Amino acid sequence: MKFNKILDILYPRRCPVCGDITGGSGRMICPDCLRKLSFVKSPVCKKCGKEIEDESMEFCPDCMRHPRAFEYGIALLNYDETARHSMAQIKYNNKREYLDFYGTALAARYGRTIRRMQADALVPVPVHATRKKTRGFNQAEILARVIGKKLGIPVIPEMLVRNKKTLPQKDLSAAERLKNLSGAFAAGEIPEGIRSVILVDDIYTTGSTIEACARALRASGISRVYFVVICMTGGR
């Protein structure tokens, strides 16, 4: 019996949507639950990757109004109730194994796009040290390591640090979110030769977090910043 089969028996994989045992060697999600996920579909904004109604438009209204420090980004899912429940299970109920599915799905669906970014490294969006201590992990770092392993891209968490504990973002407007994050991120150790990076996070809401991280990295000399996330708000 192969080692992976033994692990499946001892620690059966659970579905990131319903939480039940998936069954079947190597299966990461229930087939029925896979159909419940709202995958991002074209047309999308050429900057943030959000679904847009009119395929003749290049950018969503937010990206037309606000200049972005990042080149462009991609998202796997629309942030609906199914995705919201799954993300909450990861962050607040320690279901970090769900990130295996999401990282694998991102690499499978967008591997070619990610490689075209020609990034030198994946950089997970950091959480504050106190939050990481409480939670026990940074979901963005685990996600980045799954993607990095699948696509052969190094993961360098040390490139970005979170030096300010911010207020919860969920009840703030887009402008308030960006102000709340002002000074929250700073460039850390930038290895020699690193010029292009991909930020990795779980959810893109208004883009304030990705924007703040991109600004910090650009200020440190990084020339191109992209991003990859599991969920994107505001889909059709």
N, C-alpha and C positions, 0 to 999 in steps of 0.2 A: 504494500500500500504506500503510495507516495505521501511525502510529508504534508503537502497541501491538502490532501484528502483527510489526513489525520486532523489537521487544524480545522477543517470544515465540520468534522464530527465533534471535536472538543469545544470549538468556538464558532458555532454556526453564524454565518453572515445574515444580518438583518436588513430588510428593505429600508432605504432612507425616506420612503413616503409613508408606509403603513406601520413599519416597525416589526413586522412579522418575519420569521425565518424564510429566506428566499427559496431554499431547496435547490438542489442541482449544483454540481461542482462548478465553482467559479462564477455563478450567477450573482450579480450585485444588486439587482432590483427585481421586484415582481413584474412580470410582463404586463399585467393589468395596470399596475402603478406607473409604469413607464409611459403609458398612454395618457395618464392624468397630468403629466408635466407639460407646461406650456413653453416649448422651445422657441427661442427668438427666431423669427422668420423675416426674410426680405420683403419689402424694402426697409433698410435701416439707415440711421444717421451715419454719415461717413466719418464723423468725429467720435461720438460717444458709443455708437453701436445700438442705440435705442430704436425700436420699431417706429416707423413713421407711416402716415396714411398715404401720402402722395409720393409716388415713386419718381416724380419729376423733380422733387426737392432733394438737395444734397445733404442738408443739415436740419436737425430738429430745431424748434424755436429756442430752446435753451442755449444750444451751441451757436445759433445765429446771434444771440444777444450777448453772450459772454465769451471773451477770448480764452483759449485753453492752453495750458502749458504743456499738455501731452499731445502726441501726434494723433493717435486714435486708439480705440479700444474695442473689445468684443465681450459679449455676454452669452451665457448658455441658455438661461431661462428668463422668462418674464416673472416678476416678483408678485405672484398671485397668492391666494390663501394656501394652496398646497405647498408652494415653495417657502412661504413664510413659516409654516409649521415645521418643515424639515430643517430650515436654518436655525430656528429656535431650539430644536432638539439637539443640534450640534453644539451650540454655544452655551445653553443653560442646563442641558441634561447629559452632557459629556458623551454625546454620540459622535465622537470624532471619526469613527470608522466609516461614517456616511461619506466623508470626504474622499475616500477611495473611489467611490462611484463617480462623484462629481469631477474629480481630477482626471480620471480615466475618460469620462465623457467629453470633457473639454479638449483633451489631447487628441481623441479620436475624431471629433467633429472639426476642430480648428487647427489641427497639427500643421497643415500646410500653410495656413495663414500666419500662425505663430512663427514658423521657421522663416517666412518671408520678412518678418520684422528684423531678422538678423541681430537679435539681441545678444549681448555678451553675458547677461545674467537675468535671473528672475529675482525680484525683490519683494518679499511679502510686506504688506502694510503692517506696521507694528502696533501692538496694543500697549497701553501703559503697564509698567512693571507691577503695580498693585492689582490691576485687573487680571494680568496673566497669572499672578500668584493665586488669586481667588479661583480662576477658571481652571488653571493647571496647564494651559496650552494656548497657543495662538492659532486659530483656525486658518488664517491666511498662510502661515508658514507650513502647516501640514499640507494644505492644498498645493502650495508651490512645490513642495518636495515630490508630490505625486506626479504633477505635470512635468517637473524637471527630470524625473526618472524615466518617464515615458518618452520624452523628446530629446533627452541628452543635453539639457541646458543646466548649467550650474545655478544653485540657489545660494544667494549671499544675503542673509538677514541683517548682517552687520552694517550694510550700506545705509540703513535708515533707522533712526532712533525716535522714540516718542518721549519727549522730555516734559510733557505737560498733561496733566489729567484734566480732560475737558468735561463739560456738561453733557448729559445725554442729548443726542442729536435729533431724536424722533419728533420732538415737539417744536423744533426751530424751523424758520424759513430758510430758503437757500442762502440769502445774504447773512442771516444770523449764524448758519452753520459754518460758513467760511470764516466769519469773524471769530467764532468760537474756537476754530482750529488754527487761528493765527499764532504762529510760533510754537505750535504743538509738535511739529516734526522738524528734524534737522538731519543733515547728512552725517553719516558715521564714517566708517573706514571704507574708503573708495580704493579698491585695488588698482594698481597701475594697468593701463590699457583698457579699462572699462569705459565705454563711451555711450553705449546704448543698452537700456534696461526695460524690462516688462514688470510693472507693478502687478501684484496679485492680491485680490481681496475677495470677500464673499458676496457683498452687496454694493451696488452702485445706486444711490438714491438721487441726490441732486448733483453728485460729482464733486462735492466739496472736499471730501477726504482724499480722493485721487488727485484733485487739483493741488491741494496743499502739499501732498507728497511729491508731486511732479515739480512744483516750484522749488522745494528744498533740494531736490536732486539736480535740477537745472542750475541752481545757484552754486552748486559744488563743482560744476564743470561737465556734468552729463549732457550730451548733446541731443539725445533722442529718448523720450519716455513714452512707452505704450502701456496699456493695461489689459488684464484679463480678469473677469469676475464670473461668479456663478450666476448671480441674479441681477436683473436690471428693472427698475421701476418704470412705470409709464408706458408699457407696451399697449398695443392695440386691444 
